[in-house]
Amino acid sequence: MLEQKKRLLLFRLRKEMNGAALDTMRYFGEDYERNYGVQIYAIRNLAREIGTDHELAEYFYTQAIREVRLVALWIADARKGGLTP
């Protein structure tokens, strides 16, 4: 189930990819190792669909992809402690 959620999230992020937003982020100095340029509202909606899942959040937070790390922050269970890369 965890692998399926990982693949689904990456698929959905790629689908929401926005080259113009990515170029703007780079222009203003926001250079990430990997970045799809997905807008925050779309990332937040994906996180709501996933719901709270601390195990998945811990995995996502270790990834070097901007959007995946943002999803991790929204789906983490605050009662279980913070996330560390």
C-alpha positions, 0 to 999 in steps of 0.5 A, spaced: 500 500 500 505 504 501 509 503 494 502 504 491 501 511 495 508 513 493 507 512 485 500 515 485 503 521 488 509 522 484 504 521 478 499 526 480 505 531 481 508 530 474 501 531 472 500 538 475 507 540 473 508 547 471 514 549 467 512 557 467 512 556 475 518 552 475 522 558 471 519 563 475 522 560 482 529 559 478 529 566 476 528 568 483 533 564 486 529 558 489 533 552 486 531 545 488 535 539 487 528 537 483 522 541 483 516 540 478 513 547 479 507 545 482 502 550 485 501 550 493 494 549 492 495 543 488 500 540 493 495 541 499 489 538 495 493 532 494 495 532 501 488 532 503 487 526 499 492 522 502 490 524 509 494 523 515 500 518 514 506 519 519 510 513 516 509 516 509 511 523 511 517 520 514 519 517 507 517 523 503 521 528 507 527 524 506 526 525 498 530 531 494 523 533 491 520 540 493 513 538 492 514 531 496 517 534 502 511 539 502 506 534 502 510 530 507 509 536 512 501 536 511 500 529 512 505 528 518 502 526 525 504 532 529 503 527 535 508 523 533 514 528 533 517 532 527 520 530 521 528 529 519 531 528 513 
